[in-house]
Amino acid sequence: MSVNIDLAFTVTGVADEPQAREIVGALEELMREESMDGYVRITVAADADADGACRVLGKSRFPLSISGFHRWQPHFESLFATTVADVTAAARAEIDWGYPDEES
């Protein structure tokens, strides 16, 4: 059975724009590997609190239909955290899952 989900994520603790662009590239590769390329928009935003620091933001363009979500979710979250940590251990990655079919 598949579930419709919304995916949103934020990566904070990014030193500067070049590092943010490196994270974006790594996450775009992850999205390709997970067959979600083109479905998730990834952007860079300046962090207002820190000089030169950035955030990497991502959001699904529309609900994603995932079969076996309960098995896939921990797999994806682990890959996501590892992908970000491989670029910089200082960054903090947070994923927010939404369930549009349950919202009224």
N, CA, C and O of each residue as an XYZ file, in Angstrom:
416
protein
N       0.844     -1.179      0.000
C       0.000      0.000      0.000
C       0.883      1.233      0.000
O       1.898      1.282      0.694
N       0.498      2.212     -0.768
C       1.281      3.442     -0.813
C       0.597      4.536     -0.001
O      -0.609      4.511      0.243
N       1.419      5.491      0.402
C       0.967      6.619      1.208
C       1.394      7.896      0.502
O       2.505      7.975     -0.023
N       0.524      8.889      0.488
C       0.900     10.196     -0.020
C       1.560     10.979      1.103
O       1.008     11.105      2.196
N       2.743     11.502      0.823
C       3.452     12.279      1.838
C       3.952     13.581      1.234
O       4.192     13.676      0.030
N       4.101     14.572      2.087
C       4.810     15.800      1.751
C       6.149     15.723      2.454
O       6.220     15.354      3.627
N       7.201     16.065      1.751
C       8.546     16.067      2.308
C       9.030     17.508      2.375
O       8.965     18.238      1.386
N       9.510     17.909      3.531
C      10.149     19.214      3.692
C      11.364     19.000      4.578
O      11.332     18.192      5.506
N      12.428     19.725      4.290
C      13.614     19.602      5.136
C      14.364     20.918      5.214
O      14.253     21.780      4.343
N      15.131     21.044      6.287
C      15.981     22.201      6.519
C      17.328     21.702      6.998
O      17.408     20.843      7.876
N      18.381     22.242      6.420
C      19.737     21.962      6.874
C      20.310     23.284      7.370
O      20.462     24.229      6.597
N      20.630     23.348      8.665
C      21.204     24.548      9.263
C      22.645     24.269      9.676
O      23.117     23.135      9.601
N      23.335     25.317     10.113
C      24.722     25.161     10.516
C      25.658     25.071      9.326
O      26.752     24.518      9.431
N      25.232     25.613      8.197
C      26.028     25.617      6.973
C      26.886     26.869      6.974
O      26.374     27.978      7.120
N      28.194     26.694      6.811
C      29.150     27.787      6.984
C      28.959     28.939      6.007
O      28.990     30.104      6.405
N      28.763     28.621      4.732
C      28.705     29.675      3.714
C      28.011     29.138      2.464
O      27.627     27.970      2.403
N      27.857     30.012      1.469
C      27.152     29.612      0.255
C      27.861     28.497     -0.520
O      27.181     27.593     -1.005
N      29.200     28.514     -0.661
C      29.830     27.391     -1.356
C      29.549     26.039     -0.678
O      29.326     25.038     -1.359
N      29.561     26.012      0.636
C      29.250     24.765      1.343
C      27.783     24.401      1.137
O      27.451     23.226      0.980
N      26.907     25.399      1.136
C      25.485     25.147      0.895
C      25.278     24.553     -0.494
O      24.486     23.625     -0.657
N      25.977     25.074     -1.489
C      25.859     24.553     -2.862
C      26.369     23.113     -2.941
O      25.832     22.303     -3.696
N      27.394     22.798     -2.168
C      27.900     21.427     -2.128
C      26.851     20.485     -1.526
O      26.659     19.370     -2.011
N      26.183     20.937     -0.477
C      25.114     20.141      0.137
C      23.970     19.958     -0.852
O      23.425     18.861     -0.979
N      23.604     21.030     -1.554
C      22.533     20.935     -2.559
C      22.883     19.872     -3.598
O      22.046     19.035     -3.936
N      24.110     19.901     -4.103
C      24.522     18.907     -5.092
C      24.440     17.490     -4.562
O      23.986     16.584     -5.261
N      24.882     17.295     -3.321
C      24.831     15.958     -2.708
C      23.387     15.505     -2.517
O      23.068     14.339     -2.752
N      22.511     16.419     -2.092
C      21.108     16.059     -1.893
C      20.392     15.832     -3.222
O      19.508     14.979     -3.306
N      20.757     16.576     -4.254
C      20.173     16.327     -5.573
C      20.543     14.924     -6.059
O      19.717     14.235     -6.657
N      21.779     14.507     -5.803
C      22.199     13.154     -6.164
C      21.394     12.115     -5.378
O      20.971     11.104     -5.938
N      21.184     12.363     -4.085
C      20.367     11.458     -3.277
C      18.951     11.367     -3.849
O      18.390     10.276     -3.944
N      18.378     12.504     -4.227
C      17.026     12.494     -4.793
C      16.995     11.675     -6.082
O      16.027     10.954     -6.324
N      18.029     11.772     -6.910
C      18.102     10.952     -8.132
C      18.159      9.466     -7.775
O      17.456      8.648     -8.369
N      19.000      9.128     -6.803
C      19.132      7.728     -6.393
C      17.832      7.162     -5.842
O      17.552      5.972     -5.991
N      17.045      8.012     -5.210
C      15.774      7.575     -4.621
C      14.589      7.807     -5.564
O      13.433      7.702     -5.155
N      14.886      8.123     -6.819
C      13.866      8.352     -7.863
C      12.907      9.488     -7.512
O      11.715      9.422     -7.812
N      13.442     10.529     -6.873
C      12.622     11.688     -6.530
C      13.137     12.958     -7.198
O      12.660     14.051     -6.895
N      14.115     12.826     -8.113
C      14.618     14.016     -8.784
C      13.493     14.630     -9.609
O      12.737     13.926    -10.279
N      13.399     15.923     -9.550
C      12.320     16.634    -10.213
C      11.078     16.786     -9.350
O      10.201     17.591     -9.662
N      10.997     16.026     -8.276
C       9.834     16.091     -7.394
C      10.076     16.947     -6.157
O       9.131     17.366     -5.489
N      11.364     17.207     -5.852
C      11.722     17.960     -4.654
C      12.550     19.173     -5.060
O      13.566     19.040     -5.742
N      12.120     20.330     -4.647
C      12.841     21.570     -4.934
C      13.791     21.856     -3.782
O      13.381     21.854     -2.621
N      15.071     22.105     -4.100
C      16.086     22.374     -3.086
C      16.656     23.758     -3.352
O      17.060     24.065     -4.473
N      16.690     24.606     -2.303
C      17.175     25.973     -2.441
C      18.146     26.315     -1.315
O      18.265     25.592     -0.326
N      18.834     27.440     -1.496
C      19.748     27.968     -0.489
C      19.198     29.317     -0.034
O      18.755     30.123     -0.852
N      19.228     29.556      1.271
C      18.783     30.832      1.833
C      19.843     31.341      2.798
O      20.462     30.569      3.529
N      20.038     32.647      2.787
C      20.959     33.249      3.745
C      20.354     33.134      5.130
O      19.150     33.322      5.305
N      21.188     32.824      6.115
C      20.745     32.723      7.497
C      20.852     34.110      8.113
O      21.954     34.643      8.243
N      19.740     34.694      8.491
C      19.712     36.063      8.995
C      20.476     36.232     10.302
O      20.903     37.341     10.623
N      20.657     35.154     11.061
C      21.291     35.250     12.374
C      22.811     35.242     12.332
O      23.448     35.668     13.296
N      23.411     34.771     11.247
C      24.863     34.591     11.238
C      25.472     35.200      9.983
O      24.876     35.157      8.907
N      26.652     35.760     10.130
C      27.352     36.404      9.036
C      27.830     35.376      8.015
O      28.743     34.597      8.291
N      27.215     35.375      6.840
C      27.625     34.487      5.769
C      27.058     33.081      5.842
O      27.169     32.328      4.874
N      26.460     32.709      6.953
C      25.915     31.355      7.094
C      24.663     31.201      6.228
O      23.978     32.179      5.928
N      24.384     29.985      5.841
C      23.242     29.692      4.973
C      22.443     28.522      5.520
O      22.877     27.803      6.419
N      21.270     28.361      4.948
C      20.433     27.194      5.189
C      20.120     26.567      3.847
O      20.026     27.265      2.838
N      19.959     25.268      3.830
C      19.501     24.560      2.646
C      18.085     24.097      2.948
O      17.833     23.461      3.972
N      17.168     24.420      2.055
C      15.755     24.106      2.251
C      15.267     23.219      1.118
O      15.693     23.366     -0.027
N      14.383     22.311      1.442
C      13.797     21.458      0.424
C      12.335     21.219      0.698
O      11.899     21.185      1.848
N      11.574     21.052     -0.379
C      10.139     20.809     -0.232
C       9.656     20.075     -1.476
O      10.011     20.424     -2.602
N       8.843     19.057     -1.248
C       8.260     18.355     -2.393
C       7.307     19.307     -3.110
O       6.606     20.106     -2.489
N       7.303     19.197     -4.424
C       6.465     20.078     -5.248
C       4.983     19.701     -5.149
O       4.105     20.534     -5.371
N       4.725     18.455     -4.818
C       3.372     17.926     -4.646
C       3.515     16.648     -3.833
O       4.630     16.155     -3.667
N       2.413     16.095     -3.318
C       2.530     14.883     -2.510
C       3.214     13.748     -3.286
O       2.946     13.531     -4.468
N       4.090     13.043     -2.596
C       4.798     11.902     -3.156
C       4.079     10.631     -2.738
O       3.698     10.487     -1.576
N       3.894      9.721     -3.659
C       3.267      8.446     -3.350
C       4.377      7.429     -3.100
O       5.120      7.076     -4.016
N       4.488      6.958     -1.854
C       5.570      6.059     -1.454
C       4.971      4.727     -1.005
O       4.171      4.672     -0.070
N       5.372      3.658     -1.688
C       4.959      2.312     -1.281
C       5.857      1.850     -0.140
O       7.071      2.049     -0.182
N       5.267      1.236      0.871
C       6.042      0.742      2.012
C       6.727      1.867      2.773
O       7.874      1.725      3.196
N       6.033      2.975      2.947
C       6.624      4.156      3.582
C       7.226      3.836      4.947
O       8.297      4.345      5.278
N       6.568      3.012      5.734
C       7.064      2.710      7.087
C       8.424      2.019      7.046
O       9.195      2.134      7.999
N       8.733      1.308      5.971
C      10.064      0.692      5.820
C      11.051      1.661      5.173
O      12.225      1.698      5.540
N      10.574      2.433      4.223
C      11.440      3.338      3.465
C      11.864      4.553      4.294
O      12.996      5.017      4.160
N      10.991      5.070      5.137
C      11.259      6.300      5.893
C      12.570      6.238      6.680
O      13.391      7.139      6.510
N      12.823      5.232      7.533
C      14.088      5.215      8.269
C      15.302      5.067      7.343
O      16.366      5.623      7.614
N      15.138      4.326      6.266
C      16.208      4.180      5.271
C      16.559      5.547      4.679
O      17.731      5.920      4.625
N      15.547      6.288      4.238
C      15.773      7.595      3.634
C      16.350      8.577      4.641
O      17.287      9.308      4.321
N      15.804      8.605      5.858
C      16.301      9.536      6.871
C      17.774      9.281      7.182
O      18.535     10.226      7.391
N      18.177      8.029      7.214
C      19.577      7.684      7.454
C      20.457      8.149      6.298
O      21.508      8.751      6.518
N      20.032      7.870      5.070
C      20.785      8.322      3.899
C      20.884      9.845      3.860
O      21.934     10.395      3.527
N      19.806     10.510      4.195
C      19.766     11.972      4.193
C      20.783     12.532      5.191
O      21.576     13.409      4.847
N      20.758     12.028      6.414
C      21.689     12.494      7.453
C      23.134     12.224      7.058
O      24.000     13.075      7.260
N      23.400     11.051      6.499
C      24.756     10.701      6.077
C      25.224     11.587      4.932
O      26.379     12.011      4.902
N      24.334     11.866      3.997
C      24.670     12.716      2.852
C      25.096     14.101      3.319
O      26.096     14.640      2.842
N      24.345     14.678      4.248
C      24.683     16.008      4.768
C      25.978     15.941      5.569
O      26.849     16.795      5.399
N      26.119     14.948      6.434
C      27.316     14.815      7.280
C      28.578     14.588      6.454
O      29.668     14.990      6.861
N      28.435     13.945      5.295
C      29.593     13.738      4.434
C      30.149     15.055      3.894
O      31.334     15.141      3.570
N      29.311     16.071      3.796
C      29.767     17.390      3.358
C      30.313     18.161      4.547
O      31.396     18.740      4.465
N      29.576     18.177      5.652
C      30.030     18.861      6.865
C      29.333     18.281      8.081
O      28.106     18.195      8.133
N      30.128     17.890      9.048
C      29.571     17.320     10.282
C      28.902     18.394     11.142
O      28.121     18.074     12.039
N      29.208     19.673     10.869
C      28.653     20.760     11.678
C      27.187     21.056     11.359
O      26.492     21.672     12.166
N      26.720     20.628     10.207
C      25.341     20.925      9.800
C      24.347     20.046     10.554
O      24.659     18.928     10.964
N      23.148     20.583     10.723
C      22.059     19.856     11.358
C      20.922     19.709     10.335
O      20.429     20.694      9.785
N      20.532     18.483     10.102
C      19.493     18.211      9.111
C      18.205     17.795      9.810
O      18.216     16.966     10.720
N      17.111     18.378      9.376
C      15.804     18.068      9.957
C      14.797     17.821      8.840
O      14.666     18.626      7.918
N      14.097     16.709      8.934
C      13.070     16.363      7.953
C      11.701     16.477      8.611
O      11.500     16.035      9.742
N      10.769     17.073      7.887
C       9.377     17.148      8.331
C       8.517     16.419      7.308
O       8.531     16.743      6.120
N       7.773     15.438      7.783
C       6.874     14.681      6.923
C       5.460     15.202      7.104
O       5.024     15.452      8.228
N       4.753     15.364      6.018
C       3.350     15.755      6.067
C       2.507     14.659      5.440
O       2.966     13.933      4.558
N       1.290     14.550      5.896
C       0.370     13.520      5.419
C      -0.891     14.215      4.901
O      -1.873     14.345      5.632
N      -0.866     14.661      3.645
C      -1.972     15.486      3.130
C      -3.324     14.781      3.119
O      -4.357     15.447      3.193
N      -3.346     13.462      3.029
C      -4.631     12.756      3.024
C      -5.299     12.772      4.386
O      -6.506     12.553      4.488
N      -4.521     13.032      5.440
C      -5.069     13.058      6.796
C      -5.440     14.454      7.255
O      -6.097     14.621      8.283
N      -5.014     15.475      6.485
C      -5.305     16.863      6.851
C      -6.675     17.235      6.328
O      -7.097     16.791      5.261
N      -7.371     18.071      7.114
C      -8.685     18.505      6.652
C      -8.755     19.986      6.521
O      -9.795     20.524      6.141
